[in-house]
Structures are given as structure tokens and as C-alpha cells.
Amino acid sequence: SFDNADGTVTAIPKAPERILSASVAITGTLLAIDAPLVASASATNGEFFGQWADVAAARGVANVWPAGGVDLEAAYAVQPDLIVVASAGGDSALAQVDELRRIAPTIVLDYGNHTWQELALRLGDAIGIRPQAQARIDAFDQHVAQARTRIRVPEGMANIISFNGPGINNPIAMPGSAHAQLLEALGFEIEAPDPAWHSGNAGNRTDFVWAQYENLTRLTAPTTFLIRLGRENLQAFTGDPVLANLPSVKSGQVYSLGEHSFRIDYYSGTEIVDIIVRIFGQQ
């Protein structure tokens, strides 16, 4: 029996051999723990996430539909014996969960406020592969621990921003969020944004404060990490005249966590660790 995020319980009669992921955000973790994944939904652009797309291709994972466009015929065609659904988010198929449950046992997970490691253990329990899920987590933690010994963390705190510019929310990571936990494990101390900056239309988030653009000027950390933006796009932040007096801009300590850093899974997390080592590695 699996306790679902929507309050229901799913009976899984046997160890799954053909899993369909209806959530592109969960697919990376299924791949990381070597689950028997045969098909997955993609992002809204019809593509898999770049950090694990090559892995999915090598394993022959079928791309069945883009996020927001559930195709029940495609779900039947891949003959799954377990379907994985996200409870919320742009890739949630919760509205179709009853139809999906007519095809195969379907479980519902909330990935929004959980690390990929927590998600991996939940999936490991559902699929019957918890030991190999734990082994992947242990290997990742060892990689992080080794990286920490190879870097020199700059003085002062750091903040983590998903920068979108004026006229739209600019999410700032909270200490304890998945992004912050990873950087904290590497030795950084993360600046906490004021919860009062949280936009009223951003929902009940505990990992990010969805701040208005103007509130970015109130951050004080001498180091800033940007989510999503590649190194070639840092100028959008560092060259913004409104942000010119930010301590991190003035100190020249604004860095990209990579274009795949919008969501942390095993693959993007490994990329972030390697980026941090390249930036702060001791010669």
C-alpha cells in the first residue's frame, strides 16, 4: 500500500516492471534510482529536461505528451504497470488520475516541498527498490562531501535568486529549501529573504519567497547565485541599473548555478556541485 499525496491509498500488487511517469519533474529521480521507466511526460515545450535527456534517450524512455496535455491513448499504449503522478505543478495530471487508475495502479506524490532524496526514498518504497535508491543518495552525498574539501567558500552569506526582472515575481530561496540545502552542504550560509516580500498570488510556498523585483534591492549578502541563467546571461542581472548597489554586484560575486538549476534532482544537483567546484576550487 502506498499513501498518496492526495489522501488516497494505492495498492501495488507486484514490483513494477513498466513505469509511466506523468510528471517530468519526477522523471529525473526515477532515472537516478534506475527504476524500470518506459515512458514519461515532457516539459511544456515537448522536450525532456536537459540534465537527464541523454540518460532517458539511452534507456529508450518514450516521450508520451507535453506537460498539460495528458494523452490517455498514449498511456494505454505503453502498457504500464505503475503510473506516477504529481499532486501539483505545471506537470500535474491529478485531474486525470481517475482515468489513469483505470489503466494501472497510480501513485500521487508532492515534489514541491521535498528534496529529490526524499522523493527517491518514497519512490524506492513504492517500487520495491529502496536499497538502490539509498545507494544513489549515499553516492551523491559523498560527491558533495568531497567537493566541500576542494573549495574555498567566500566570506559572508549568499543568496539564491531565480531572476526574472521587472514586472514579475523573482523567487528567492529560503534557507532549508532544496537549493539552499545543497549549497549549505557545501559550506555556504544562505541569506533568508523577508517572508513579508512574498507575493499574495504565489501560493503557500515554503521553499521560495516570490518577491517583487523591487525587493531584490534589500538583499545584503555579498554573494549571489542565480538559478536558470547561464553564465552568458549574467549581464541581465549584473547590468541592471536598479540592482547596481547590491553588495554581490558591487563585489563582482554573482554566479550562475547553470541553466538546468531550476529544479534540483540528482542530475542537476551533480551539475551544480561541479559548477561550484569550478568557481571556488582551490588550486
Sequence and secondary structure as in RCSB ss.txt:
>XXXX:A:sequence
SFDNADGTVTAIPKAPERILSASVAITGTLLAIDAPLVASASATNGEFFGQWADVAAARGVANVWPAGGVDLEAA
YAVQPDLIVVASAGGDSALAQVDELRRIAPTIVLDYGNHTWQELALRLGDAIGIRPQAQARIDAFDQHVAQARTR
IRVPEGMANIISFNGPGINNPIAMPGSAHAQLLEALGFEIEAPDPAWHSGNAGNRTDFVWAQYENLTRLTAPTTF
LIRLGRENLQAFTGDPVLANLPSVKSGQVYSLGEHSFRIDYYSGTEIVDIIVRIFGQQ
>XXXX:A:secstr
 EE TTS EE   S  SSEEES HHHHHHHHHTT  EEEEEE TTS   TTTHHHHHHTT EEEEETT   HHHH
HHT  SEEEEESSSTT  GGGHHHHHTTS EEEE  TTS HHHHHHHHHHHHT HHHHHHHHHHHHHHHHHHHTT
B   SS EEEE    TTS EEEE TTSHHHHHHHHTT  B    GGGB TTS S SSEEEE GGGGGG   SEEE
ESS  GGGTHHHHT GGGTT HHHHHT EEE  TTTTS  HHHHHHHHHHHHHHHB  
